[in-house]
Amino acid sequence: MPSDAAAIEQPPPPQAGRGAKNLIGGRRPLPAHVSVHLFVIVPFLALVAAVPFAWGWGLTWVDVALTIGWYVFTCLGATVGYHRYFTHGSFKARRGMRVALALAGSMAVQGPILHWVADHRRHHAYSDREGDPHSPWLFGTSPVALARGFWHAHLGWVLDRKLTNQARFVPDLLADRDIRAVHRLFGLCTVVTLVAPAVMGGLVTWSWWGAATAFFWAGLVRVTLLHHVTWSVNSICHMIGERPFTARDRSANVWPLAILSMGESWHNLHHADPTCARHGVRPGQIDISARVIWLLERTGQAYDVRWPTPARLARLSAAGAPR
């Protein structure tokens, strides 16, 4: 297994993406573009303020519980819903669960469902090549190029006004009336995901101050923490880490992110086998999202789950392959 340093020193050669045309389907309207900046900047400022705020007087066990609960709920909405279900079809779901997953993913405040899924399908079609919306390898391998690439993969691409062509990448979701409706409800979902924790905090403590601290911690801080964990999978997990499976890009496993990302940072197997419902397949690789899918299958809400098989994992294994 190559070291992390070797992984950075030996990236894949740049390639022009085959068929890298008609990727862009327009530009984000200016009001929506401004709102993207606000929902990147405002929660981040809340996170910066979190340490002195907590050190002084602004954190209670109610805030901790609400933050963890809302983080887990919305993170799983993004990982199980937006990612493994809608983007990759790792399982099938009943209609009610399908809508619930779309709404939960929307409350992660990572973008409307049609935009998110189109971007991610495009990422897999052109991973670490021209056409990938967030590869850290697009600018070269010098220290300056890598720094620029990391910024682009982590956050810079989010601030780009260009929108991925939905007609090309998500025609199945465009044809789904329920999903089109959830897409239009993204603004309302954003309000709910920030206001609901405040309401809960206020009711539990029966005070306006409890509502305010819950809004800060379980709303703003939770959203920005989830943002940066998700963006770290785009950036860090394509730069360093272990690569036990054969993939055509630089996707890698970064174990310190496994719990916070609900298993998404077992990224190498995911890119080697994108439709697999489980990403952490080796002993000790905790994959909370896969366990949730298992529970949905057991309760009849999910079916036709694409679980990994020993034979398939053996074929995908990079052991002994030339590096």
N, C-alpha and C positions, 0 to 999 in steps of 0.2 A: 504494500500500500504506500503510495507516495506521500510525502509529508505535505503540510499546508504550504510551506514555502515552495516546494516543487510545483504544487498546483498553481501558484501565482506565476511562477517563472515559465510554465509551459502551457499556456492557454491554447485553445484550438485556433487554427489560422482563420482569419476573417473570411467569410463566404457571403456572396450575394445571395439573398434568399430567393429560392426558386418561386417564380410566380409572385414576387413581392410587389404586386400592383393592386390597385383598388383596395388598399388597406384602410384608407381614411374615408370616413363617411360624412365629413363635415366638421364644423367647429362648434365648441360649446358656446351657447349664448352668453353674452357678457354678464348678466345677472348671475347665472349659474356659475360662471368662472370666478366671479368675485366671491360667491358663497363657498367654493372649493378652498380658496385662500383663507377665508375666515375659519373654516372648520379644520384647517391645518394649523393655523397660527394661534387661534384662541385657546383650544385645548392644550397646545404645547406650552403656552404662557401659564396655563393653570398648573401644568406639571412642574414647570420651573419654580412656581410659587409654592409648590406642595411641601418642600422640605422645611422652609421657615414657618410655614403655616402650621404644619404638624408639630414642629418643635415647640411652638408657643402654646396654642390652645385649641386648635381646630380639627382634631381627629378623635372620633369615638368608636367604640366597638360596633355600634350600629352602622357607621360609615364603612368600616372594614367589611362587615358582612354584606352590605348592599353592593359595595364595589366588587367583591369577589363574585357574588351571585350574578350581577349584571354583566361582568366580564365573561364569565363562563357561558352564560346564555347567548350573548351576542357573538362571542368568538365561535361557538359551535354553529350559530346561524351562518357565519361566513365559511367555516371549514366543511361542515357536513352539508349545508344547504347550497350556498353559492358555488363552492368549489367541487366537492366530490359528487354531488348530485346534479346540479344544473350544468356545470361546465363539462364534466367528464362522464356522466351517466353511470357512476359506479354501482347504482342500484335503482330500482323503480319504487315509486311511492304512491300511496293513495292520494286522491285529489286534495282532501283536507290537509294532510301532512305536507303535500307539495306547496300549498299556499302558505302554511305555517312556516316552512323552511325559508320561503322567499321573504316573508315579513321579518323573521328573525335575522336573516342576513342583511336586510335593509337597515336594521337597527344597529348594525356595526358601524354605520356611517362611513362606508368605504365606496359609496357610489350607488346609483340605481342599478338594478339587477342586469338590465340589458347591456349597459356600459361595462359593468364588471366582468360579466361572462364573455363578452366579445373581446375585451382586452386579454383575458386569460387564455382563451382559445387561440388567439393570435400569438401570444407568448409561446405556447407549445408548438405552434406551426413553424415558428422561426426562432426557436430558442437559441440564444447566444449568437445569432446571425443578424444580418441586415433584415429589418422588419420586426424584430423583437421590440416591443414597446419599452422594456426595462431590463436590458442586459447590461451588466457592469463591464463587459468586454468590448463595447462598441467603439472606444476611442483609442485603443492601443494598450501597451503594457508598461510604459514608462511610469514612474511614480506619480507624475502629474496626471497622466491619462487614467491611471487606476483610481486616483482620488476623484477625478471628474466622473469616471464610470460608476463609482460607488454612490456619489451624490445623485446621479441620474437614476440609477436602479432603485435607490432607496426612497427618494422623494421627488427629484426633479421632474420625472415623467408624469407625476400626478398633476403638476402645475401646467402642463402643456394643454393648450386649448383644443388641439386636434382630437377628434373622436374616431375610434375604430369603426370600420364599416359593419354595421349590424346586419345588413342584408346578406353579406358574405359569411359572417361568422356565427350568427345566431338566428337563422331563418326559422328553426324549430320553435324558439321562444317567441319570436315575433308573431307566429301563427297561433299562439296560446293566449286566449282572451284573459285568463286569470293572471298570467304573468305580465301582460301589458298593463293591467290594472294596478298590480303591485308596483310596477316601474313608475307609474304616475303618482303613486302614494309615497314616494321616497321622502318628500318634504315633511309629510305628516309623520312618517316613521322616525325621522330625525327629531322632531319635536317630542314625540312620545319617549324616545330613548333618553332624552335629557330631563324631561319634566317628571316622568313616572318615578325615577329614583328620589327626586325631591319630595314628591307627594308622599311616598312611602316613608321617607325619613321624618317628614313632618308629622305623619300620623303615629309612627312608633314613639317619637319623643314628645308628641303633642306640643310642638314649639316651632316658631318660624326659623329659629336658629338651627334646629335639627334639619329642617327642609333646606336651608342654605348650605350647610356642610355636606349634606347628601348630594345636592346638585353639584357641588364642587368635586367631591371625591368619586361618587358613583356615576356622575355624569361626565364632566369635563376631563378629569384625570383618567378615568377608565377608558374613555374614547381615544385619547391620545396614546395611552399605553398600548391599546389594541392596534392602533394605527402602526406604531413603530415595530411591534412584534411581527405584524403581517409584512411590512415593508422589509424587515430584516430577512425574511425568507426569500424575497426577491433579490436582495443585495448580497448579504453574507453567505447565504446558502448556494450562491453561484460563484463564490470566490474561494472559500476555504472549506475544509472538512473532508470526511472519508467518502470514498466512492466504491462501495463493494459490488455495485451492479453496473452493467454496461449501458450507458446512455450516450446519445450523440452530442451532448452539450457538457457544461461544467457543473451541473447540479450535484450537490454534495449533502451529506448528513452533518448537521451541527447539533450535537446532543444537548448543550445547555439551553436551547430554545424549545426543547421537546414538550415540556409541560405547558409553558405559556402559549405555545402555538397549537396546543391540543393534538400534537403528532405531525403537524405540517413540516417540521424541520427535518424529518426523515425524508429528505427531498430527493435523494438519488434514486431510490426505488420508484418514487412517484414519476420521475421523468423517464425511467426505463420502462415503466408499465403504467401509463397515466390513468387507465380506467380501473385500476385495482382499488378496492374499497379500503384496504389497509396499507398504510405507508411504512409503519414500523413493524418489520417482519422478523427481525432477529431477536434472540433472547434478551430481555431487559429493555427493549425499545418500546417505551410506553406510548401508546397511541389512543388517546381518549376519544378522538373522533370515531375511530373504528369501533370502539366499544359502544358508543352511542348508536351507530348504525346496526350493530349486533342486537342491541336492545329493541330498536325499531323493527328489526326482522322478527324477533321473538314475539313481539306484540302484534304482528301482522300489518304494521304500518309501512314496512319496506319489504320488498321481495326481489327476486332475481339479482341478489347481491353478488358482485364480482369479487369473491374472496381469492386470495393467492393460493396456489397449489405448489407442493414441493417440486414437481416436475418443471413448472414454469419458472420458479425462482432459480432452479439449477441452470436452466437455459440462459437466464438473464445475468447470472453471476459473472463478475469480472475476474474471478480467481484464475490466475494463470494466463489471462489475456495480456497481449503486449500493451505496454503503457507508453 
